[in-house]
Amino acid sequence: MLSRMLLSLLNNLRVVEKLAESRPIRRAAQITAYAITKAQIVGRDASQRALVKDAAAGPRRDRSSARRRGGSRQATQESRRDVRQ
């Protein structure tokens, strides 16, 4: 009964407009928008730092590809020794 009454109020355009104009609802919307924007900025900055850090580290070798080709860990280490010498 209570849920039906609440749904009928929220489906009433005039009630929704009055709520939207109220100070607590406006403030809640501002805080929500601020939090979302701040999270996006922090996420973007973190991804940029990670990309810069990865680029500075240089290219990585894919160890899993050697295993997929059938090579063992020992064969991979031996090939690295050959390259270093």
Secondary structure, 3 states (H helix, E strand, C coil): CHHHHHHHHHCCHHHHHHHHHCHHHHHHHHHHHHHHHHHHHHHHHHHHHHHHHHHHHCCCCCHHHHHHCCCCHHHHHHHHHHHHC
